[in-house]
């Protein structure tokens, strides 16, 4: 793999040659997907949709530097608009420059459970089609169970424009907006995937151990929050070797390079905020939410880190549920939902683990 640890100054900053190379790689994607579908093992358990999504992710992240992926990836607003009808679109501009994108009608009151959804992407990529589709599915399933819920996606600022602790500032501003509207802390829930899970853990750490670089949180944040669901959370940006690397949808090399770029702006004494796996013992005691669910895939590169983090939370006494998807890769559940390139030919195919997540969240808002 070519060295890609080069700092840019603008989002999606690319040269003409890089643009041409990016487009050339994208034109080869259909052939790569077709090849992977044709050579699948006879006992392959993954669906065609999963194989296609994982192939797109691995091919792009293996061959394109982050700035070239930014150049072609649709922005959060574009993805959000493709899922939310025009008459139901509401955007809140936060004081930090980040945005809250509401999935359906905005409803903030003491009788509604509000989910703050934080996407992944290595702190440098926006909301994906996959996670948007997953989030809409979860919301619809809860509504179908007569749950009074409201979903808000945090479109936080991205690298290289945003540096640590900007993403934490954005999460704090989003939580404060919801609390200011009168929503009880116990009715505020979090869903995060990958780097989004890391940002949520930064926020929970800030509640327990105030970050000196961040303003004091809303007074009500000290009260117990609702539930926290973290999908393949990035608990160790200084990720070490894993025997699962060849089977995952994102290579260890890509994760390490993205982590290095993000960590360049993190003071050594602040590592506990951004690398939950390395926090001192009892860091998460007095866990600030009623319950937490962590999901992982058995063949994802982060799996060993997830297992260590789960053991750490258990020692700290956190109210934890841990689900491992057999044969699942990083963020495996969102691969049950088609990205824009595949929506015309493939439909969502939620698996058993998605159903378990819906059941767990439904119990959280009962």
VMD Tcl script that draws the C-alpha trace (Angstrom):
set ca {
  {0.00 0.00 0.00}
  {1.24 3.51 -0.77}
  {2.00 5.84 2.13}
  {-0.99 8.09 2.67}
  {-0.19 9.82 5.95}
  {-0.15 13.29 4.38}
  {-2.02 16.18 5.94}
  {-4.34 18.17 3.68}
  {-5.74 21.60 4.42}
  {-9.17 21.32 2.76}
  {-11.83 18.63 2.71}
  {-11.53 16.52 -0.45}
  {-8.44 18.41 -1.63}
  {-7.23 16.61 -4.78}
  {-5.10 17.27 -7.82}
  {-6.34 16.73 -11.37}
  {-4.29 13.53 -11.60}
  {-5.84 12.25 -8.36}
  {-9.33 12.99 -9.67}
  {-8.63 11.02 -12.86}
  {-7.17 8.11 -10.88}
  {-10.18 8.07 -8.56}
  {-12.67 7.95 -11.41}
  {-10.65 5.19 -13.08}
  {-10.80 3.04 -9.95}
  {-14.55 3.60 -9.62}
  {-15.18 2.44 -13.17}
  {-13.59 -0.89 -12.23}
  {-15.83 -1.45 -9.22}
  {-18.66 -3.28 -11.08}
  {-16.16 -5.78 -12.45}
  {-14.64 -6.29 -9.02}
  {-18.08 -6.87 -7.49}
  {-19.02 -9.34 -10.23}
  {-15.77 -11.21 -9.72}
  {-16.30 -11.50 -5.95}
  {-19.85 -12.79 -6.45}
  {-18.67 -15.38 -8.94}
  {-15.80 -16.76 -6.87}
  {-17.68 -16.99 -3.58}
  {-17.33 -20.27 -1.71}
  {-20.18 -22.76 -1.93}
  {-20.73 -22.54 1.83}
  {-20.53 -18.75 1.85}
  {-23.13 -17.49 4.32}
  {-23.01 -13.80 3.42}
  {-25.70 -12.39 1.14}
  {-24.92 -10.94 -2.29}
  {-25.66 -7.51 -0.85}
  {-23.09 -7.91 1.90}
  {-20.45 -9.16 -0.49}
  {-21.08 -6.21 -2.83}
  {-20.95 -3.63 -0.03}
  {-17.84 -5.12 1.53}
  {-16.12 -5.30 -1.86}
  {-16.81 -1.64 -2.58}
  {-15.52 -0.59 0.84}
  {-12.37 -2.70 0.75}
  {-11.49 -1.83 -2.85}
  {-11.86 1.92 -2.27}
  {-10.06 2.07 1.07}
  {-7.23 -0.17 -0.15}
  {-6.56 1.84 -3.28}
  {-7.63 5.42 -2.65}
  {-6.19 7.89 -0.11}
  {-8.73 9.49 2.19}
  {-8.81 12.79 0.27}
  {-9.76 11.00 -2.96}
  {-12.55 9.11 -1.19}
  {-13.78 12.45 0.19}
  {-13.74 13.84 -3.35}
  {-16.28 11.29 -4.63}
  {-18.30 10.42 -1.53}
  {-21.69 12.18 -1.29}
  {-22.01 14.63 1.58}
  {-24.18 14.03 4.62}
  {-26.90 16.40 3.38}
  {-27.14 14.62 0.03}
  {-27.43 11.20 1.66}
  {-29.94 12.43 4.24}
  {-32.16 14.03 1.58}
  {-32.31 10.74 -0.30}
  {-33.93 9.07 2.73}
  {-36.16 11.81 4.18}
  {-39.18 13.24 2.29}
  {-38.90 16.96 1.58}
  {-41.86 17.87 3.79}
  {-40.28 16.12 6.79}
  {-36.76 17.60 6.53}
  {-35.56 19.61 9.49}
  {-32.00 20.80 10.08}
  {-30.60 22.37 13.24}
  {-27.42 24.39 12.87}
  {-25.25 24.00 15.96}
  {-23.10 26.79 17.37}
  {-19.97 24.80 16.50}
  {-20.75 24.62 12.79}
  {-22.02 21.05 12.89}
  {-25.60 20.10 11.96}
  {-28.36 17.89 13.31}
  {-30.31 16.16 10.54}
  {-33.67 14.85 11.72}
  {-34.96 11.55 10.35}
  {-38.62 12.41 10.06}
  {-40.50 14.95 12.17}
  {-38.56 16.68 14.93}
  {-40.31 16.03 18.21}
  {-38.65 17.14 21.43}
  {-40.71 16.82 24.61}
  {-40.69 14.98 27.90}
  {-42.71 12.06 26.50}
  {-40.54 11.26 23.45}
  {-37.40 9.12 23.41}
  {-34.75 10.87 21.33}
  {-31.95 8.96 19.60}
  {-28.78 10.87 18.76}
  {-27.16 8.93 15.90}
  {-23.43 9.40 15.25}
  {-22.00 7.99 12.03}
  {-18.53 6.54 11.53}
  {-15.93 7.15 8.86}
  {-12.58 7.48 10.58}
  {-13.39 11.07 11.65}
  {-12.97 12.05 7.98}
  {-15.89 10.64 5.98}
  {-19.54 11.79 6.12}
  {-22.76 9.89 6.76}
  {-22.89 6.82 4.49}
  {-25.85 5.36 2.61}
  {-25.36 2.17 4.58}
  {-25.64 3.75 8.01}
  {-28.48 6.03 6.91}
  {-30.41 3.00 5.69}
  {-29.71 1.14 8.93}
  {-30.81 4.12 11.05}
  {-34.05 4.56 9.10}
  {-34.79 0.85 9.49}
  {-34.26 0.98 13.27}
  {-36.47 4.06 13.55}
  {-39.25 2.50 11.46}
  {-39.13 -0.75 13.43}
  {-39.50 1.13 16.71}
  {-42.36 3.22 15.34}
  {-44.05 0.02 14.14}
  {-43.92 -1.17 17.75}
  {-45.76 1.98 18.81}
  {-42.68 3.51 20.40}
  {-42.71 7.29 20.63}
  {-39.25 8.01 19.22}
  {-37.42 10.72 17.33}
  {-34.08 10.24 15.51}
  {-31.41 12.88 14.97}
  {-28.22 12.35 12.97}
  {-25.21 14.37 14.08}
  {-23.37 15.61 10.97}
  {-20.19 16.51 12.83}
  {-17.26 18.38 11.31}
  {-14.71 16.29 9.45}
  {-10.95 16.03 9.13}
  {-8.85 17.87 7.99}
  {-10.95 20.98 8.73}
  {-11.96 19.61 12.13}
  {-9.31 18.42 14.58}
  {-9.49 17.05 18.09}
  {-11.53 17.95 20.11}
  {-13.90 19.44 17.50}
  {-15.98 16.26 17.14}
  {-16.48 16.14 20.91}
  {-17.54 19.80 20.88}
  {-20.11 18.95 18.19}
  {-21.50 16.04 20.24}
  {-21.71 18.22 23.35}
  {-23.58 20.92 21.41}
  {-26.04 18.35 20.05}
  {-26.72 16.89 23.49}
  {-27.20 20.37 24.94}
  {-29.73 21.28 22.24}
  {-31.81 18.23 23.09}
  {-31.59 18.85 26.83}
  {-32.45 22.56 26.38}
  {-35.66 21.47 24.63}
  {-36.78 19.79 27.85}
  {-36.13 16.15 26.97}
  {-35.34 14.23 30.19}
  {-31.82 12.71 30.18}
  {-33.30 9.25 30.73}
  {-35.09 9.59 27.38}
  {-31.92 10.42 25.42}
  {-30.26 7.48 23.69}
  {-27.18 7.12 21.49}
  {-26.40 4.99 18.44}
  {-22.89 5.10 17.03}
  {-20.84 3.10 14.57}
  {-17.06 2.85 14.35}
  {-15.61 6.37 14.80}
  {-19.11 7.49 15.79}
  {-18.90 5.04 18.68}
  {-15.58 6.61 19.63}
  {-17.17 10.08 19.65}
  {-19.99 8.85 21.91}
  {-17.42 7.34 24.27}
  {-15.56 10.66 24.23}
  {-18.81 12.34 25.28}
  {-19.44 9.83 28.07}
  {-15.84 10.25 29.24}
  {-16.35 14.03 29.27}
  {-19.44 13.59 31.45}
  {-17.44 11.47 33.91}
  {-14.11 13.30 33.64}
  {-14.59 16.85 32.25}
  {-12.23 17.60 29.38}
  {-10.39 20.87 30.11}
  {-10.52 21.82 26.42}
  {-14.32 21.67 26.32}
  {-16.94 23.92 27.89}
  {-18.86 22.58 30.87}
  {-21.76 20.41 29.74}
  {-25.44 21.16 30.26}
  {-26.21 20.65 34.00}
  {-28.77 17.92 33.22}
  {-26.09 15.80 31.51}
  {-24.87 14.69 34.94}
  {-28.09 12.73 35.36}
  {-28.34 9.18 34.05}
  {-28.90 9.00 30.31}
  {-30.93 6.33 28.51}
  {-29.22 3.65 26.42}
  {-26.03 3.50 24.36}
  {-25.68 1.22 21.33}
  {-22.21 1.03 19.76}
  {-21.61 -0.90 16.54}
  {-17.98 -1.93 15.98}
  {-16.76 1.08 18.01}
  {-13.25 2.34 17.25}
  {-11.94 1.89 20.78}
  {-8.27 1.87 19.81}
  {-7.14 4.22 16.98}
  {-3.59 2.94 17.62}
  {-4.86 -0.46 16.44}
  {-2.38 -3.34 16.51}
  {-2.11 -6.48 14.39}
  {-5.05 -8.83 13.85}
  {-5.37 -12.15 12.09}
  {-8.72 -11.01 10.68}
  {-7.31 -8.27 8.46}
  {-7.73 -10.09 5.14}
  {-11.42 -10.82 5.84}
  {-12.52 -7.35 6.87}
  {-14.14 -4.59 4.80}
  {-11.48 -2.07 5.87}
  {-7.81 -2.96 6.08}
  {-5.74 -2.52 9.20}
  {-3.36 -0.31 7.20}
  {-6.17 2.11 6.37}
  {-7.37 2.25 9.97}
  {-3.85 2.80 11.27}
  {-3.20 5.66 8.85}
  {-6.53 7.36 9.59}
  {-5.82 6.95 13.29}
  {-2.36 8.49 12.94}
  {-3.81 11.54 11.18}
  {-6.48 12.04 13.83}
  {-4.10 11.48 16.76}
  {-1.60 14.08 15.53}
  {-3.72 16.75 17.25}
  {-4.37 14.84 20.49}
  {-2.19 15.82 23.47}
  {-0.65 12.81 25.17}
  {-2.52 13.56 28.39}
  {-5.83 13.38 26.47}
  {-5.42 9.86 25.09}
  {-7.98 8.47 27.54}
  {-10.68 10.48 25.78}
  {-9.93 9.16 22.27}
  {-8.68 5.65 23.05}
  {-11.17 4.10 25.48}
  {-9.24 0.84 25.52}
  {-6.29 2.54 27.25}
  {-8.22 4.36 29.98}
  {-7.30 3.81 33.63}
  {-9.17 1.22 35.66}
  {-12.58 2.42 36.88}
  {-12.64 5.19 34.26}
  {-16.16 4.09 33.28}
  {-17.41 3.29 36.78}
  {-20.60 5.27 37.50}
  {-21.45 4.71 33.83}
  {-23.68 7.67 32.82}
  {-26.35 5.60 31.00}
  {-28.78 2.92 32.11}
  {-27.47 0.29 29.70}
  {-24.98 -0.20 26.89}
  {-24.92 -2.58 23.92}
  {-21.74 -3.26 21.96}
  {-21.77 -5.29 18.75}
  {-18.78 -6.73 16.92}
  {-18.04 -9.11 14.06}
  {-16.10 -12.31 14.57}
  {-13.88 -11.66 11.52}
  {-13.34 -7.91 11.83}
  {-9.91 -6.52 12.57}
  {-11.19 -4.65 15.63}
  {-12.64 -7.80 17.22}
  {-9.73 -8.37 19.67}
  {-9.92 -4.72 20.80}
  {-13.70 -5.04 21.29}
  {-13.26 -8.11 23.48}
  {-10.68 -6.33 25.64}
  {-12.87 -3.25 25.94}
  {-15.90 -5.32 26.92}
  {-13.86 -6.97 29.68}
  {-12.74 -3.52 30.82}
  {-16.33 -2.24 31.00}
  {-17.38 -5.33 32.93}
  {-14.60 -4.72 35.47}
  {-15.80 -1.11 35.77}
  {-19.32 -2.36 36.45}
  {-21.00 -0.96 33.32}
  {-24.50 -2.38 32.52}
  {-23.27 -4.15 29.38}
  {-24.65 -6.43 26.67}
  {-22.20 -7.77 24.07}
  {-23.26 -9.34 20.75}
  {-20.78 -10.89 18.32}
  {-22.01 -11.60 14.80}
  {-20.53 -14.88 13.62}
  {-18.78 -14.28 10.31}
  {-19.49 -10.56 10.54}
  {-16.98 -7.94 9.46}
  {-16.55 -4.36 10.67}
  {-19.93 -2.59 10.80}
  {-21.39 -5.77 9.35}
  {-25.02 -4.88 10.10}
  {-25.04 -1.77 7.93}
  {-23.92 -3.93 5.01}
  {-27.45 -5.36 5.04}
  {-28.55 -2.07 3.45}
  {-27.61 -1.03 -0.11}
  {-25.53 2.02 -0.88}
  {-26.61 4.35 -3.66}
  {-24.79 2.38 -6.37}
  {-26.75 -0.75 -5.49}
  {-30.23 0.55 -4.59}
  {-31.61 0.00 -8.07}
  {-30.71 -3.70 -8.14}
  {-30.67 -4.78 -4.48}
  {-33.06 -4.35 -1.56}
  {-32.31 -4.18 2.18}
  {-31.82 -7.60 3.75}
  {-31.62 -7.15 7.55}
  {-30.15 -10.14 9.33}
  {-30.74 -11.69 12.74}
  {-28.33 -9.37 14.53}
  {-30.23 -6.29 13.30}
  {-33.37 -7.82 14.80}
  {-31.57 -8.36 18.12}
  {-30.55 -4.70 18.13}
  {-34.14 -3.62 17.46}
  {-35.37 -5.80 20.32}
  {-32.73 -4.40 22.68}
  {-33.53 -0.79 21.77}
  {-37.28 -1.42 22.01}
  {-36.79 -2.66 25.56}
  {-34.73 0.44 26.33}
  {-37.63 2.77 25.49}
  {-40.40 0.62 27.00}
}
mol new
graphics top color blue
foreach p $ca { graphics top sphere $p radius 0.5 }
foreach p [lrange $ca 0 end-1] q [lrange $ca 1 end] { graphics top cylinder $p $q radius 0.2 }
display resetview
